[in-house]
Amino acid sequence: MRGLNRVMIIGNLGQDPEMRYTPNGKPVTSFSVAVNRTWKTPDGERHEDTEWFNVVAWDGLAETCKQYLSKGQPVYIEGRLQTRKWDDQEGKKHSRTELVASGMIILGDRRAPSGESAQAAIPEGEDEFPF
């Protein structure tokens, strides 16, 4: 039997994406996404909860996320969950679960690269970016 590790979320960016490069020059971009959930109790009381996802994108997707995403923007992300574990300098154990993105769709207004207007960033007749 084969396993399955696939995650799909829709939410809003918690901060502008941060891009860096690995020692061998591979781009990696990280950002957080807030996903809200609303429900009612049996007695009709409304509750809301927010789950935060740490997202990591690599290579071309990393560059696209850095270029077109910004804080507060609604976005669809799909990928897989991965937990990293490490020990700090004092020997304390840490872990962090991340959504390693394999795809992204911008759901709200798109931010233009390099200060251009949003219209200039979107080719005429196209509704979505092909990523």
C-alpha positions, 0 to 999 in steps of 0.5 A: 500500500502506498501512502498519501501526504497531500495538503490543500489550504485556502487562507491569507498570508500572514506576512510578506514572503521571505526569500533566501538561497541555499549554499548551492544557490537554490531559492527558497521562500517561506511565509505563513498562511492563516486559515479561518474556521467558523462553527456553531455549537449545538446551542447556536453560539458561533465560534471562530478559530484560526490555524496558521501554516508555515509554508516553504516553496522551492526553486521557480515556485519560490521566486514566483511567491516572492514576486507576486504574494504579499501580506493579507493576500488570499491564496490557495496552496497545495503541497505536502506536510514535512516536520523538521527536527533539530537540536539547538546549541544548548542541546534542546530539541526543536521541531517545526511542521511545514507545508512544502508547496508544490502549487499556488494560485493567487485568489485576490488582487495580484501584486505587480512585480517591481512596482508596476501596476497590477494590470501590467503584471497580468497578460491580457485575457489571462485569469490566473498565473500558470503555477 
